[in-house]
């Protein structure tokens, strides 16, 4: 009997990726530096680069349609921007 990957499993994989700094595994660039997006213009393509890296690091996301993985910011008063990754309709908050 084949194992089934659930949406909870995928959320756990993305949460692990978000909590792992890039290059923290010896010999691998797995992980992210997503907070670097906060100080850069969003029109330069960097958010899409981060999502592409997520798809490369978490291969199960490659079988989902390309518009199933999104990155967006939520303004929080007074001057905070919280980042959220949405995977197939499930929002995952980027740790601070």
Buried (B, 14 or more C-beta within 10 A) or exposed (E): EEEEEEEEEBBEBBBEBBEBEBEEEEEEEBBBEBEEBEEEEEEEEBBEEBBEBBBEBBEEBEEEEEEBBBBEBEEEEEEEEEBEBBBBEEEBEBEE
